[in-house]
Amino acid sequence: MTPPPASITALASFPVVDKAPFYKPHGNEVELFEHAFHNRLPLLIKGPTGCGKTRFVAHMAARLQRPLYTVACHDDLTASDLVGRHLISDSGTYWNDGPLTRARCAKAASVTWTKWWKRARTPRWCCIP
């Protein structure tokens, strides 16, 4: 299998871990996330750059014993970067799944997007199947 296109930098595909990464709750966000997850409700996580949105999602993925897929986003990101595309090799044309398709095939129950802005340092797309 060929590596993903250069336009996508896969940051991590965390396996299910026994111990959740450290996260200090600042309110009832853990209970709200668990309630939304178990009831398959959408949840918006919003905050300034560096406030811990991605860390919180990583913590919750481990706490819920679910794998986490994370992808760096950028200004030139296209739908085919996320969904997948046909690629050409020596043996012919083949389909290469993008991270969104791989997460969906893993029966994703939750997809979390962090919106990126030009001033953001490293915006992320996270998915907890």
A tleap script that builds the chain and sets N, CA, C and O, in Angstrom:
source leaprc.protein.ff14SB
mol = sequence {
  NMET THR PRO PRO PRO ALA SER ILE THR ALA
  LEU ALA SER PHE PRO VAL VAL ASP LYS ALA
  PRO PHE TYR LYS PRO HIE GLY ASN GLU VAL
  GLU LEU PHE GLU HIE ALA PHE HIE ASN ARG
  LEU PRO LEU LEU ILE LYS GLY PRO THR GLY
  CYS GLY LYS THR ARG PHE VAL ALA HIE MET
  ALA ALA ARG LEU GLN ARG PRO LEU TYR THR
  VAL ALA CYS HIE ASP ASP LEU THR ALA SER
  ASP LEU VAL GLY ARG HIE LEU ILE SER ASP
  SER GLY THR TYR TRP ASN ASP GLY PRO LEU
  THR ARG ALA ARG CYS ALA LYS ALA ALA SER
  VAL THR TRP THR LYS TRP TRP LYS ARG ALA
  ARG THR PRO ARG TRP CYS CYS ILE CPRO
}
set mol.1.N position { 0.836 -1.180 0.000 }
set mol.1.CA position { 0.000 0.000 0.000 }
set mol.1.C position { 0.878 1.239 0.000 }
set mol.1.O position { 1.904 1.277 0.680 }
set mol.2.N position { 0.484 2.246 -0.755 }
set mol.2.CA position { 1.272 3.461 -0.857 }
set mol.2.C position { 0.971 4.394 0.304 }
set mol.2.O position { -0.106 4.312 0.896 }
set mol.3.N position { 1.903 5.284 0.641 }
set mol.3.CA position { 1.655 6.229 1.723 }
set mol.3.C position { 0.570 7.227 1.328 }
set mol.3.O position { 0.308 7.416 0.140 }
set mol.4.N position { -0.068 7.871 2.319 }
set mol.4.CA position { -1.107 8.851 2.002 }
set mol.4.C position { -0.525 10.033 1.248 }
set mol.4.O position { 0.683 10.266 1.300 }
set mol.5.N position { -1.379 10.791 0.540 }
set mol.5.CA position { -0.899 11.955 -0.193 }
set mol.5.C position { -0.187 12.935 0.736 }
set mol.5.O position { -0.477 13.004 1.930 }
set mol.6.N position { 0.741 13.684 0.169 }
set mol.6.CA position { 1.513 14.632 0.967 }
set mol.6.C position { 0.644 15.719 1.570 }
set mol.6.O position { 1.038 16.361 2.543 }
set mol.7.N position { -0.546 15.934 0.996 }
set mol.7.CA position { -1.406 17.002 1.500 }
set mol.7.C position { -2.055 16.650 2.825 }
set mol.7.O position { -2.649 17.513 3.471 }
set mol.8.N position { -1.950 15.390 3.241 }
set mol.8.CA position { -2.496 14.997 4.544 }
set mol.8.C position { -1.352 14.494 5.392 }
set mol.8.O position { -0.573 13.642 4.965 }
set mol.9.N position { -1.258 15.014 6.573 }
set mol.9.CA position { -0.268 14.538 7.528 }
set mol.9.C position { -1.027 13.853 8.644 }
set mol.9.O position { -1.650 14.519 9.472 }
set mol.10.N position { -0.983 12.543 8.678 }
set mol.10.CA position { -1.661 11.813 9.751 }
set mol.10.C position { -0.835 11.987 11.012 }
set mol.10.O position { 0.324 11.576 11.070 }
set mol.11.N position { -1.428 12.590 12.004 }
set mol.11.CA position { -0.703 12.838 13.245 }
set mol.11.C position { -0.686 11.624 14.141 }
set mol.11.O position { 0.324 11.329 14.781 }
set mol.12.N position { -1.804 10.915 14.190 }
set mol.12.CA position { -1.849 9.771 15.091 }
set mol.12.C position { -3.033 8.893 14.782 }
set mol.12.O position { -4.076 9.373 14.338 }
set mol.13.N position { -2.877 7.634 15.012 }
set mol.13.CA position { -3.971 6.680 15.078 }
set mol.13.C position { -3.737 5.942 16.385 }
set mol.13.O position { -3.082 4.900 16.419 }
set mol.14.N position { -4.273 6.490 17.441 }
set mol.14.CA position { -4.031 5.925 18.757 }
set mol.14.C position { -4.809 4.629 18.918 }
set mol.14.O position { -6.016 4.604 18.677 }
set mol.15.N position { -4.140 3.550 19.322 }
set mol.15.CA position { -4.889 2.354 19.667 }
set mol.15.C position { -5.647 2.609 20.968 }
set mol.15.O position { -5.408 3.603 21.653 }
set mol.16.N position { -6.536 1.724 21.289 }
set mol.16.CA position { -7.242 1.841 22.561 }
set mol.16.C position { -6.214 1.660 23.672 }
set mol.16.O position { -5.435 0.707 23.653 }
set mol.17.N position { -6.213 2.565 24.629 }
set mol.17.CA position { -5.251 2.490 25.730 }
set mol.17.C position { -5.979 2.293 27.044 }
set mol.17.O position { -7.134 2.692 27.193 }
set mol.18.N position { -5.293 1.675 27.997 }
set mol.18.CA position { -5.892 1.406 29.299 }
set mol.18.C position { -5.974 2.664 30.156 }
set mol.18.O position { -6.929 2.846 30.911 }
set mol.19.N position { -4.977 3.527 30.040 }
set mol.19.CA position { -4.921 4.716 30.890 }
set mol.19.C position { -5.132 5.957 30.025 }
set mol.19.O position { -4.441 6.160 29.026 }
set mol.20.N position { -6.085 6.772 30.423 }
set mol.20.CA position { -6.391 7.987 29.672 }
set mol.20.C position { -5.280 9.020 29.867 }
set mol.20.O position { -4.730 9.135 30.962 }
set mol.21.N position { -4.943 9.781 28.804 }
set mol.21.CA position { -3.981 10.873 28.975 }
set mol.21.C position { -4.505 11.859 30.022 }
set mol.21.O position { -5.715 12.033 30.169 }
set mol.22.N position { -3.595 12.493 30.740 }
set mol.22.CA position { -4.016 13.406 31.796 }
set mol.22.C position { -4.859 14.533 31.223 }
set mol.22.O position { -4.507 15.139 30.211 }
set mol.23.N position { -5.966 14.799 31.879 }
set mol.23.CA position { -6.822 15.942 31.549 }
set mol.23.C position { -7.497 16.382 32.837 }
set mol.23.O position { -8.129 15.573 33.515 }
set mol.24.N position { -7.369 17.658 33.178 }
set mol.24.CA position { -8.015 18.186 34.387 }
set mol.24.C position { -9.322 18.857 33.973 }
set mol.24.O position { -9.300 19.894 33.310 }
set mol.25.N position { -10.467 18.274 34.360 }
set mol.25.CA position { -11.756 18.884 34.006 }
set mol.25.C position { -11.911 20.265 34.642 }
set mol.25.O position { -11.445 20.512 35.754 }
set mol.26.N position { -12.577 21.153 33.910 }
set mol.26.CA position { -12.811 22.506 34.404 }
set mol.26.C position { -14.284 22.735 34.710 }
set mol.26.O position { -14.679 23.844 35.070 }
set mol.27.N position { -15.086 21.711 34.571 }
set mol.27.CA position { -16.532 21.793 34.794 }
set mol.27.C position { -17.106 20.398 34.631 }
set mol.27.O position { -16.521 19.418 35.091 }
set mol.28.N position { -18.242 20.313 33.981 }
set mol.28.CA position { -18.868 19.003 33.777 }
set mol.28.C position { -18.723 18.510 32.335 }
set mol.28.O position { -19.573 17.768 31.844 }
set mol.29.N position { -17.630 18.928 31.648 }
set mol.29.CA position { -17.442 18.545 30.248 }
set mol.29.C position { -17.283 17.042 30.054 }
set mol.29.O position { -17.706 16.518 29.024 }
set mol.30.N position { -16.688 16.335 31.006 }
set mol.30.CA position { -16.521 14.885 30.891 }
set mol.30.C position { -17.892 14.203 30.897 }
set mol.30.O position { -18.161 13.338 30.063 }
set mol.31.N position { -18.743 14.587 31.825 }
set mol.31.CA position { -20.090 13.998 31.907 }
set mol.31.C position { -20.919 14.352 30.671 }
set mol.31.O position { -21.656 13.511 30.156 }
set mol.32.N position { -20.800 15.594 30.194 }
set mol.32.CA position { -21.538 16.002 28.989 }
set mol.32.C position { -21.080 15.206 27.774 }
set mol.32.O position { -21.906 14.760 26.977 }
set mol.33.N position { -19.763 15.022 27.624 }
set mol.33.CA position { -19.226 14.266 26.497 }
set mol.33.C position { -19.715 12.821 26.557 }
set mol.33.O position { -20.161 12.271 25.550 }
set mol.34.N position { -19.630 12.204 27.742 }
set mol.34.CA position { -20.082 10.810 27.880 }
set mol.34.C position { -21.571 10.684 27.578 }
set mol.34.O position { -21.987 9.739 26.908 }
set mol.35.N position { -22.375 11.622 28.064 }
set mol.35.CA position { -23.815 11.593 27.786 }
set mol.35.C position { -24.072 11.709 26.282 }
set mol.35.O position { -24.871 10.955 25.728 }
set mol.36.N position { -23.394 12.652 25.625 }
set mol.36.CA position { -23.564 12.833 24.178 }
set mol.36.C position { -23.103 11.588 23.429 }
set mol.36.O position { -23.769 11.153 22.489 }
set mol.37.N position { -21.983 11.015 23.829 }
set mol.37.CA position { -21.450 9.831 23.150 }
set mol.37.C position { -22.405 8.646 23.277 }
set mol.37.O position { -22.721 7.992 22.283 }
set mol.38.N position { -22.856 8.374 24.477 }
set mol.38.CA position { -23.720 7.214 24.709 }
set mol.38.C position { -25.101 7.374 24.081 }
set mol.38.O position { -25.754 6.383 23.756 }
set mol.39.N position { -25.547 8.618 23.909 }
set mol.39.CA position { -26.853 8.869 23.304 }
set mol.39.C position { -26.743 9.287 21.838 }
set mol.39.O position { -27.725 9.704 21.224 }
set mol.40.N position { -25.514 9.166 21.279 }
set mol.40.CA position { -25.255 9.492 19.876 }
set mol.40.C position { -25.745 10.897 19.517 }
set mol.40.O position { -26.368 11.104 18.476 }
set mol.41.N position { -25.452 11.850 20.393 }
set mol.41.CA position { -25.830 13.243 20.180 }
set mol.41.C position { -24.624 14.031 19.671 }
set mol.41.O position { -23.497 13.753 20.081 }
set mol.42.N position { -24.835 15.001 18.793 }
set mol.42.CA position { -23.713 15.829 18.337 }
set mol.42.C position { -23.206 16.710 19.469 }
set mol.42.O position { -23.959 17.091 20.366 }
set mol.43.N position { -21.932 17.023 19.413 }
set mol.43.CA position { -21.310 17.826 20.457 }
set mol.43.C position { -20.312 18.770 19.807 }
set mol.43.O position { -19.469 18.327 19.026 }
set mol.44.N position { -20.387 20.047 20.107 }
set mol.44.CA position { -19.457 21.039 19.595 }
set mol.44.C position { -18.455 21.377 20.682 }
set mol.44.O position { -18.829 21.765 21.789 }
set mol.45.N position { -17.184 21.228 20.359 }
set mol.45.CA position { -16.113 21.586 21.289 }
set mol.45.C position { -15.429 22.806 20.695 }
set mol.45.O position { -14.894 22.755 19.588 }
set mol.46.N position { -15.452 23.902 21.440 }
set mol.46.CA position { -14.989 25.183 20.915 }
set mol.46.C position { -14.066 25.842 21.922 }
set mol.46.O position { -14.276 25.746 23.131 }
set mol.47.N position { -13.049 26.508 21.416 }
set mol.47.CA position { -12.151 27.244 22.292 }
set mol.47.C position { -10.978 27.793 21.510 }
set mol.47.O position { -10.765 27.417 20.358 }
set mol.48.N position { -10.211 28.684 22.129 }
set mol.48.CA position { -9.060 29.275 21.443 }
set mol.48.C position { -7.944 28.253 21.246 }
set mol.48.O position { -7.927 27.201 21.885 }
set mol.49.N position { -7.033 28.575 20.370 }
set mol.49.CA position { -5.880 27.725 20.093 }
set mol.49.C position { -5.125 27.428 21.380 }
set mol.49.O position { -4.824 28.329 22.163 }
set mol.50.N position { -4.826 26.151 21.586 }
set mol.50.CA position { -4.016 25.763 22.731 }
set mol.50.C position { -4.763 25.570 24.033 }
set mol.50.O position { -4.135 25.394 25.077 }
set mol.51.N position { -6.093 25.599 24.001 }
set mol.51.CA position { -6.840 25.487 25.263 }
set mol.51.C position { -7.076 24.033 25.678 }
set mol.51.O position { -7.532 23.788 26.795 }
set mol.52.N position { -6.776 23.059 24.804 }
set mol.52.CA position { -6.890 21.658 25.198 }
set mol.52.C position { -8.018 20.878 24.545 }
set mol.52.O position { -8.397 19.823 25.055 }
set mol.53.N position { -8.570 21.359 23.432 }
set mol.53.CA position { -9.676 20.644 22.754 }
set mol.53.C position { -9.224 19.260 22.282 }
set mol.53.O position { -9.897 18.263 22.541 }
set mol.54.N position { -8.090 19.204 21.595 }
set mol.54.CA position { -7.596 17.925 21.087 }
set mol.54.C position { -7.194 17.008 22.236 }
set mol.54.O position { -7.445 15.804 22.184 }
set mol.55.N position { -6.583 17.556 23.258 }
set mol.55.CA position { -6.193 16.768 24.439 }
set mol.55.C position { -7.431 16.178 25.115 }
set mol.55.O position { -7.418 15.021 25.535 }
set mol.56.N position { -8.492 16.968 25.220 }
set mol.56.CA position { -9.735 16.502 25.819 }
set mol.56.C position { -10.320 15.344 25.014 }
set mol.56.O position { -10.758 14.348 25.590 }
set mol.57.N position { -10.330 15.465 23.698 }
set mol.57.CA position { -10.863 14.394 22.845 }
set mol.57.C position { -10.001 13.136 22.990 }
set mol.57.O position { -10.537 12.029 23.044 }
set mol.58.N position { -8.674 13.289 23.055 }
set mol.58.CA position { -7.787 12.133 23.261 }
set mol.58.C position { -8.067 11.477 24.616 }
set mol.58.O position { -8.093 10.251 24.726 }
set mol.59.N position { -8.274 12.295 25.634 }
set mol.59.CA position { -8.600 11.781 26.971 }
set mol.59.C position { -9.911 10.991 26.942 }
set mol.59.O position { -10.002 9.899 27.501 }
set mol.60.N position { -10.921 11.559 26.281 }
set mol.60.CA position { -12.230 10.910 26.239 }
set mol.60.C position { -12.194 9.630 25.406 }
set mol.60.O position { -12.873 8.660 25.743 }
set mol.61.N position { -11.421 9.612 24.337 }
set mol.61.CA position { -11.288 8.393 23.527 }
set mol.61.C position { -10.716 7.262 24.377 }
set mol.61.O position { -11.211 6.136 24.343 }
set mol.62.N position { -9.672 7.574 25.137 }
set mol.62.CA position { -9.075 6.552 26.004 }
set mol.62.C position { -10.036 6.158 27.112 }
set mol.62.O position { -10.163 4.976 27.432 }
set mol.63.N position { -10.711 7.131 27.698 }
set mol.63.CA position { -11.661 6.854 28.786 }
set mol.63.C position { -12.810 5.957 28.314 }
set mol.63.O position { -13.279 5.091 29.054 }
set mol.64.N position { -13.257 6.178 27.068 }
set mol.64.CA position { -14.343 5.377 26.498 }
set mol.64.C position { -13.826 4.111 25.812 }
set mol.64.O position { -14.599 3.340 25.241 }
set mol.65.N position { -12.510 3.910 25.878 }
set mol.65.CA position { -11.842 2.753 25.272 }
set mol.65.C position { -12.158 2.647 23.789 }
set mol.65.O position { -12.569 1.597 23.294 }
set mol.66.N position { -11.956 3.762 23.091 }
set mol.66.CA position { -12.166 3.836 21.649 }
set mol.66.C position { -10.882 4.337 21.005 }
set mol.66.O position { -10.176 5.150 21.600 }
set mol.67.N position { -10.562 3.865 19.788 }
set mol.67.CA position { -9.384 4.409 19.093 }
set mol.67.C position { -9.662 5.845 18.644 }
set mol.67.O position { -10.817 6.259 18.539 }
set mol.68.N position { -8.607 6.588 18.384 }
set mol.68.CA position { -8.730 7.977 17.960 }
set mol.68.C position { -7.927 8.181 16.683 }
set mol.68.O position { -6.763 7.786 16.613 }
set mol.69.N position { -8.530 8.785 15.687 }
set mol.69.CA position { -7.852 9.138 14.441 }
set mol.69.C position { -7.741 10.650 14.402 }
set mol.69.O position { -8.740 11.346 14.581 }
set mol.70.N position { -6.538 11.174 14.170 }
set mol.70.CA position { -6.322 12.615 14.131 }
set mol.70.C position { -5.581 12.972 12.855 }
set mol.70.O position { -4.624 12.292 12.483 }
set mol.71.N position { -6.012 14.034 12.179 }
set mol.71.CA position { -5.401 14.489 10.926 }
set mol.71.C position { -5.174 15.983 11.016 }
set mol.71.O position { -6.046 16.721 11.473 }
set mol.72.N position { -4.001 16.439 10.579 }
set mol.72.CA position { -3.727 17.874 10.528 }
set mol.72.C position { -4.456 18.475 9.335 }
set mol.72.O position { -4.431 17.913 8.240 }
set mol.73.N position { -5.099 19.605 9.543 }
set mol.73.CA position { -5.803 20.299 8.470 }
set mol.73.C position { -4.978 21.509 8.039 }
set mol.73.O position { -4.156 22.021 8.799 }
set mol.74.N position { -5.211 21.948 6.822 }
set mol.74.CA position { -4.501 23.110 6.293 }
set mol.74.C position { -5.364 23.782 5.238 }
set mol.74.O position { -6.415 23.259 4.866 }
set mol.75.N position { -4.931 24.924 4.761 }
set mol.75.CA position { -5.724 25.719 3.823 }
set mol.75.C position { -5.984 25.012 2.497 }
set mol.75.O position { -6.995 25.282 1.849 }
set mol.76.N position { -5.100 24.119 2.085 }
set mol.76.CA position { -5.249 23.440 0.792 }
set mol.76.C position { -5.943 22.088 0.897 }
set mol.76.O position { -5.963 21.333 -0.076 }
set mol.77.N position { -6.501 21.773 2.035 }
set mol.77.CA position { -7.178 20.496 2.239 }
set mol.77.C position { -8.418 20.403 1.344 }
set mol.77.O position { -9.206 21.345 1.261 }
set mol.78.N position { -8.579 19.262 0.681 }
set mol.78.CA position { -9.738 19.055 -0.185 }
set mol.78.C position { -10.562 17.881 0.338 }
set mol.78.O position { -10.118 17.126 1.203 }
set mol.79.N position { -11.765 17.746 -0.202 }
set mol.79.CA position { -12.635 16.636 0.190 }
set mol.79.C position { -11.977 15.301 -0.130 }
set mol.79.O position { -12.080 14.359 0.656 }
set mol.80.N position { -11.304 15.208 -1.266 }
set mol.80.CA position { -10.670 13.937 -1.624 }
set mol.80.C position { -9.513 13.594 -0.697 }
set mol.80.O position { -9.170 12.420 -0.556 }
set mol.81.N position { -8.899 14.600 -0.056 }
set mol.81.CA position { -7.867 14.321 0.955 }
set mol.81.C position { -8.460 13.575 2.142 }
set mol.81.O position { -7.788 12.742 2.750 }
set mol.82.N position { -9.713 13.867 2.478 }
set mol.82.CA position { -10.368 13.238 3.619 }
set mol.82.C position { -11.088 11.950 3.244 }
set mol.82.O position { -11.026 10.969 3.986 }
set mol.83.N position { -11.764 11.941 2.112 }
set mol.83.CA position { -12.580 10.792 1.708 }
set mol.83.C position { -11.734 9.710 1.043 }
set mol.83.O position { -11.912 8.525 1.323 }
set mol.84.N position { -10.828 10.105 0.178 }
set mol.84.CA position { -9.995 9.163 -0.557 }
set mol.84.C position { -9.979 9.512 -2.031 }
set mol.84.O position { -10.668 10.433 -2.472 }
set mol.85.N position { -9.187 8.768 -2.790 }
set mol.85.CA position { -9.057 9.054 -4.218 }
set mol.85.C position { -8.521 7.844 -4.946 }
set mol.85.O position { -7.966 6.923 -4.347 }
set mol.86.N position { -8.698 7.870 -6.247 }
set mol.86.CA position { -8.093 6.849 -7.097 }
set mol.86.C position { -6.631 7.239 -7.327 }
set mol.86.O position { -6.325 8.399 -7.599 }
set mol.87.N position { -5.749 6.271 -7.215 }
set mol.87.CA position { -4.325 6.482 -7.447 }
set mol.87.C position { -3.857 5.531 -8.538 }
set mol.87.O position { -4.476 4.498 -8.791 }
set mol.88.N position { -2.773 5.892 -9.169 }
set mol.88.CA position { -2.218 5.071 -10.246 }
set mol.88.C position { -0.916 4.459 -9.767 }
set mol.88.O position { -0.062 5.141 -9.201 }
set mol.89.N position { -0.777 3.152 -10.003 }
set mol.89.CA position { 0.467 2.459 -9.664 }
set mol.89.C position { 0.927 1.675 -10.889 }
set mol.89.O position { 0.291 1.740 -11.941 }
set mol.90.N position { 2.012 0.945 -10.761 }
set mol.90.CA position { 2.520 0.129 -11.865 }
set mol.90.C position { 1.518 -0.935 -12.294 }
set mol.90.O position { 1.472 -1.327 -13.460 }
set mol.91.N position { 0.712 -1.401 -11.331 }
set mol.91.CA position { -0.239 -2.473 -11.639 }
set mol.91.C position { -1.622 -1.946 -12.039 }
set mol.91.O position { -2.526 -2.744 -12.288 }
set mol.92.N position { -1.805 -0.629 -12.107 }
set mol.92.CA position { -3.088 -0.068 -12.525 }
set mol.92.C position { -3.611 0.962 -11.550 }
set mol.92.O position { -2.879 1.488 -10.712 }
set mol.93.N position { -4.890 1.234 -11.680 }
set mol.93.CA position { -5.556 2.221 -10.839 }
set mol.93.C position { -6.189 1.528 -9.636 }
set mol.93.O position { -6.753 0.442 -9.767 }
set mol.94.N position { -6.097 2.150 -8.477 }
set mol.94.CA position { -6.720 1.586 -7.286 }
set mol.94.C position { -7.249 2.724 -6.417 }
set mol.94.O position { -6.826 3.873 -6.545 }
set mol.95.N position { -8.181 2.379 -5.533 }
set mol.95.CA position { -8.762 3.345 -4.604 }
set mol.95.C position { -7.973 3.347 -3.315 }
set mol.95.O position { -7.657 2.283 -2.783 }
set mol.96.N position { -7.651 4.515 -2.804 }
set mol.96.CA position { -6.945 4.663 -1.540 }
set mol.96.C position { -7.847 5.446 -0.590 }
set mol.96.O position { -8.087 6.634 -0.806 }
set mol.97.N position { -8.352 4.794 0.462 }
set mol.97.CA position { -9.230 5.446 1.424 }
set mol.97.C position { -8.518 6.585 2.134 }
set mol.97.O position { -7.333 6.490 2.452 }
set mol.98.N position { -9.253 7.663 2.379 }
set mol.98.CA position { -8.760 8.759 3.198 }
set mol.98.C position { -9.102 8.487 4.658 }
set mol.98.O position { -9.773 7.499 4.959 }
set mol.99.N position { -8.654 9.339 5.562 }
set mol.99.CA position { -8.884 9.097 6.991 }
set mol.99.C position { -10.357 9.108 7.388 }
set mol.99.O position { -10.753 8.365 8.286 }
set mol.100.N position { -11.170 9.931 6.743 }
set mol.100.CA position { -12.593 9.954 7.072 }
set mol.100.C position { -13.258 8.634 6.692 }
set mol.100.O position { -14.091 8.124 7.441 }
set mol.101.N position { -12.902 8.084 5.547 }
set mol.101.CA position { -13.448 6.796 5.115 }
set mol.101.C position { -12.968 5.674 6.025 }
set mol.101.O position { -13.746 4.794 6.392 }
set mol.102.N position { -11.679 5.702 6.392 }
set mol.102.CA position { -11.162 4.665 7.299 }
set mol.102.C position { -11.876 4.710 8.647 }
set mol.102.O position { -12.205 3.669 9.215 }
set mol.103.N position { -12.113 5.921 9.155 }
set mol.103.CA position { -12.820 6.049 10.433 }
set mol.103.C position { -14.260 5.572 10.303 }
set mol.103.O position { -14.777 4.914 11.206 }
set mol.104.N position { -14.906 5.893 9.204 }
set mol.104.CA position { -16.296 5.460 8.994 }
set mol.104.C position { -16.373 3.941 8.862 }
set mol.104.O position { -17.304 3.317 9.370 }
set mol.105.N position { -15.408 3.357 8.189 }
set mol.105.CA position { -15.385 1.888 8.060 }
set mol.105.C position { -15.184 1.228 9.416 }
set mol.105.O position { -15.561 0.074 9.615 }
set mol.106.N position { -14.583 1.970 10.351 }
set mol.106.CA position { -14.425 1.468 11.716 }
set mol.106.C position { -15.691 1.731 12.527 }
set mol.106.O position { -15.682 1.620 13.753 }
set mol.107.N position { -16.790 2.084 11.834 }
set mol.107.CA position { -18.095 2.349 12.450 }
set mol.107.C position { -18.017 3.516 13.425 }
set mol.107.O position { -18.385 3.400 14.594 }
set mol.108.N position { -17.531 4.634 12.919 }
set mol.108.CA position { -17.373 5.825 13.746 }
set mol.108.C position { -18.702 6.253 14.348 }
set mol.108.O position { -19.717 6.340 13.656 }
set mol.109.N position { -18.678 6.513 15.621 }
set mol.109.CA position { -19.870 6.997 16.318 }
set mol.109.C position { -19.787 8.500 16.530 }
set mol.109.O position { -20.805 9.151 16.769 }
set mol.110.N position { -18.596 9.050 16.444 }
set mol.110.CA position { -18.435 10.469 16.727 }
set mol.110.C position { -17.335 11.045 15.855 }
set mol.110.O position { -16.250 10.472 15.758 }
set mol.111.N position { -17.606 12.156 15.230 }
set mol.111.CA position { -16.588 12.871 14.461 }
set mol.111.C position { -16.490 14.273 15.030 }
set mol.111.O position { -17.500 14.964 15.167 }
set mol.112.N position { -15.295 14.690 15.357 }
set mol.112.CA position { -15.080 16.014 15.928 }
set mol.112.C position { -14.163 16.797 15.010 }
set mol.112.O position { -13.036 16.380 14.745 }
set mol.113.N position { -14.638 17.920 14.531 }
set mol.113.CA position { -13.830 18.817 13.700 }
set mol.113.C position { -13.438 20.004 14.552 }
set mol.113.O position { -14.270 20.554 15.274 }
set mol.114.N position { -12.184 20.402 14.477 }
set mol.114.CA position { -11.812 21.683 15.050 }
set mol.114.C position { -11.582 22.605 13.869 }
set mol.114.O position { -10.719 22.340 13.032 }
set mol.115.N position { -12.329 23.663 13.798 }
set mol.115.CA position { -12.241 24.575 12.663 }
set mol.115.C position { -10.880 25.242 12.655 }
set mol.115.O position { -10.360 25.633 13.700 }
set mol.116.N position { -10.317 25.366 11.484 }
set mol.116.CA position { -9.003 25.971 11.407 }
set mol.116.C position { -9.113 27.389 10.873 }
set mol.116.O position { -9.954 27.703 10.031 }
set mol.117.N position { -8.239 28.225 11.390 }
set mol.117.CA position { -8.131 29.625 10.986 }
set mol.117.C position { -6.689 29.864 10.620 }
set mol.117.O position { -5.815 29.093 11.015 }
set mol.118.N position { -6.425 30.907 9.882 }
set mol.118.CA position { -5.049 31.199 9.477 }
set mol.118.C position { -4.141 31.428 10.674 }
set mol.118.O position { -2.941 31.163 10.600 }
set mol.119.N position { -4.701 31.922 11.786 }
set mol.119.CA position { -3.861 32.183 12.952 }
set mol.119.C position { -3.658 30.946 13.832 }
set mol.119.O position { -2.854 30.974 14.764 }
set mol.120.N position { -4.375 29.870 13.541 }
set mol.120.CA position { -4.231 28.652 14.344 }
set mol.120.C position { -2.874 28.014 14.069 }
set mol.120.O position { -2.385 28.041 12.940 }
set mol.121.N position { -2.278 27.448 15.090 }
set mol.121.CA position { -0.960 26.829 14.935 }
set mol.121.C position { -1.059 25.502 14.195 }
set mol.121.O position { -0.500 25.369 13.107 }
set mol.122.N position { -1.742 24.534 14.745 }
set mol.122.CA position { -1.870 23.227 14.115 }
set mol.122.C position { -3.300 22.746 14.289 }
set mol.122.O position { -3.600 22.046 15.256 }
set mol.123.N position { -4.183 23.107 13.375 }
set mol.123.CA position { -5.568 22.666 13.505 }
set mol.123.C position { -5.693 21.166 13.311 }
set mol.123.O position { -4.845 20.548 12.667 }
set mol.124.N position { -6.731 20.585 13.856 }
set mol.124.CA position { -6.878 19.132 13.855 }
set mol.124.C position { -8.280 18.705 13.437 }
set mol.124.O position { -9.246 19.455 13.577 }
set mol.125.N position { -8.363 17.511 12.933 }
set mol.125.CA position { -9.614 16.800 12.719 }
set mol.125.C position { -9.488 15.514 13.502 }
set mol.125.O position { -8.508 14.788 13.334 }
set mol.126.N position { -10.441 15.214 14.344 }
set mol.126.CA position { -10.374 14.030 15.186 }
set mol.126.C position { -11.627 13.191 14.993 }
set mol.126.O position { -12.709 13.727 14.757 }
set mol.127.N position { -11.481 11.900 15.093 }
set mol.127.CA position { -12.624 11.013 14.980 }
set mol.127.C position { -12.497 9.900 16.013 }
set mol.127.O position { -11.454 9.253 16.110 }
set mol.128.N position { -13.544 9.680 16.774 }
set mol.128.CA position { -13.598 8.575 17.727 }
set mol.128.C position { -14.621 7.590 17.200 }
set mol.128.O position { -15.820 7.864 17.252 }
set mol.129.N position { -14.175 6.440 16.689 }
set mol.129.CA position { -15.154 5.457 16.198 }
set mol.129.C position { -15.809 4.723 17.343 }
set mol.129.O position { -16.658 3.860 17.117 }
savepdb mol mol.pdb
quit
